[in-house]
Amino acid sequence: APYPGIIEALDSLRAAGITLAVLTNKDHDAALPLVERFFGQRFAVVQGALPTFPPKPAAPITRYVLEQLGAGPRTTLFVGDSDVDVQTGHNAGLPVAGAAWGFRGVAELEAAGADFILEHPDELITLAGV
């Protein structure tokens, strides 16, 4: 099950008109049903690894997701829970919020240079200004 509060935070962001996406190094065909199982249809784009792109933290697949969304660095926040995620966002020229409730924790996210550290999903709402 998703971390407590994440579904509510995602729903609040969507209600405020914020478009959400997932980028994972999991195989693309495996990522789609996995994200849908845990999060439903909350994401405009779910992008897993493809053989045509190098994996995260390389920037091309992140830029591909941004293109699909019609988004750019000034309007996008990359949120992740590992040092690879921080590198991924920064490699694509995006600010990065580290999700301390996730895979690695605060120390790794800070050491990797996350621009923001979020202790709880509610802080996504505050950071987005909604």
Number of C-alpha atoms within 10 A of each C-alpha: 6 9 10 11 11 15 17 13 18 21 15 16 21 14 11 13 10 14 16 17 16 19 21 17 15 15 13 16 12 11 19 16 13 13 16 13 11 11 15 11 11 18 15 12 17 20 22 18 19 14 8 8 13 13 18 20 19 17 18 17 24 25 18 13 17 17 11 12 14 8 13 14 14 9 9 18 18 23 24 28 22 22 21 16 24 28 22 25 26 19 17 19 17 21 19 23 23 28 25 21 17 15 12 15 18 20 11 18 27 17 10 16 16 27 16 15 23 21 15 16 19 17 14 22 16 11 12 12 9 12
